[in-house]
């Protein structure tokens, strides 16, 4: 134990105690940068699926429910390849009968998850939406092939990781909002 002179502190800027507290509070720089890069890269499948991809959800053909009905029905549809028979029945009846409503829910979910993760805004909620969307895709289309299963497992795991770590607090809008409104406790739960 070191002896201190009167008025001296051990928590100066360069002391080991201060550095240890900063690493615990902020995380190692490499891990923080990796999480931010992972967050931004993970946003692309959701943004691409909602706005730009081959089967983007923003078009009138998808939002009217016609595309969803075509993907559900038939021997190669989601209902025939669902993971569990009850889920196949739910997809074939409830979702098929209300395809326009569910098409909007799918579009808004993918857009919200992608934009949230891209901007670092409400990243815990974005991670939750991403994880739930990936889980729904796994349950509804798990028999569709290895490519749909593998990507959705990865997106599910990353969504849970983002719920736990809240990577938008560094290099995202979450950190900006938390600095401007430090007294709002509910922000810490959703960001």
LINKA-V415020 format. One record per pair of residues at least 4 apart in sequence whose C-alpha atoms are under 7 Angstrom apart, sorted by sequence separation. I is the first residue (numbers start at 0). GAP is how many residues later the second one is. D is the distance in whole Angstrom. If there is no record, write none. Layout:
BEGIN
I/GAP/D
I/GAP/D
END
This chain:
BEGIN
3/4/6
10/4/6
13/4/7
14/4/6
15/4/6
16/4/6
17/4/6
18/4/6
19/4/6
20/4/6
21/4/6
22/4/5
26/4/7
27/4/6
28/4/6
29/4/6
30/4/6
31/4/6
32/4/6
33/4/6
34/4/6
35/4/6
36/4/6
37/4/6
38/4/6
42/4/6
43/4/6
44/4/6
45/4/6
46/4/6
47/4/5
48/4/5
51/4/5
57/4/7
58/4/6
59/4/6
60/4/7
61/4/6
64/4/6
65/4/6
66/4/6
67/4/6
68/4/6
72/4/5
75/4/6
76/4/7
77/4/6
83/4/6
84/4/6
85/4/6
86/4/6
87/4/6
88/4/6
89/4/5
90/4/5
91/4/5
92/4/6
93/4/6
94/4/5
97/4/6
98/4/6
99/4/6
100/4/6
101/4/6
102/4/6
103/4/6
104/4/6
105/4/6
106/4/6
107/4/6
108/4/6
109/4/6
110/4/6
111/4/6
112/4/6
113/4/6
114/4/6
115/4/6
116/4/7
121/4/6
122/4/6
123/4/6
124/4/6
125/4/6
126/4/6
127/4/6
128/4/6
129/4/6
130/4/6
131/4/6
132/4/6
133/4/6
134/4/6
135/4/6
136/4/6
137/4/5
143/4/7
144/4/7
145/4/6
146/4/6
147/4/6
148/4/6
149/4/6
150/4/6
151/4/6
152/4/6
153/4/6
154/4/6
155/4/6
156/4/6
157/4/6
158/4/6
159/4/6
160/4/6
161/4/5
167/4/4
172/4/6
173/4/6
174/4/6
175/4/6
176/4/6
177/4/5
185/4/7
186/4/6
9/5/7
12/5/6
13/5/7
22/5/5
26/5/6
47/5/5
50/5/5
56/5/6
57/5/7
60/5/6
61/5/5
71/5/4
74/5/6
81/5/6
89/5/7
90/5/6
115/5/5
161/5/6
167/5/6
168/5/5
169/5/6
10/6/6
11/6/7
48/6/7
49/6/5
50/6/6
56/6/7
60/6/6
61/6/7
70/6/5
71/6/5
72/6/7
81/6/5
115/6/6
116/6/6
167/6/5
168/6/4
10/7/5
48/7/5
49/7/5
50/7/6
70/7/6
71/7/6
94/7/6
115/7/6
141/7/6
167/7/6
48/8/7
49/8/6
79/8/7
78/9/4
116/9/6
78/10/7
115/10/5
137/11/6
78/12/6
78/13/6
112/13/5
111/14/7
112/14/7
137/14/6
136/15/7
112/16/6
112/17/5
173/17/6
133/18/5
71/20/7
108/20/6
133/21/6
134/21/6
133/22/5
168/22/7
167/23/7
71/24/7
130/24/7
129/25/7
130/25/4
165/25/6
129/26/7
68/27/6
130/28/5
129/29/5
130/29/6
68/30/6
67/31/6
127/31/6
126/32/4
127/32/7
126/33/6
64/34/5
64/35/4
67/35/7
126/35/5
127/35/6
63/36/5
126/36/5
62/37/6
64/38/6
123/38/6
122/39/7
123/39/4
62/40/5
61/41/6
62/41/6
123/42/6
122/43/6
122/44/7
122/45/6
120/47/6
119/48/4
57/49/7
56/50/5
120/51/7
87/52/7
119/52/4
120/52/5
121/52/6
86/53/7
118/53/6
119/53/5
120/53/5
118/54/6
119/54/6
82/56/5
49/57/6
81/57/6
82/57/6
81/58/5
81/59/5
82/59/6
49/60/6
80/60/6
81/60/6
82/60/6
48/61/7
49/61/5
80/61/7
81/61/6
77/62/6
80/62/5
46/63/7
77/63/5
80/63/6
45/64/5
46/64/6
45/65/6
124/65/6
123/66/5
45/67/6
46/67/5
123/67/6
45/68/5
46/68/7
121/68/6
122/68/6
121/69/5
43/70/7
42/71/4
42/72/7
42/74/5
42/75/5
39/77/6
38/78/6
39/78/5
38/79/7
35/131/6
34/132/6
END
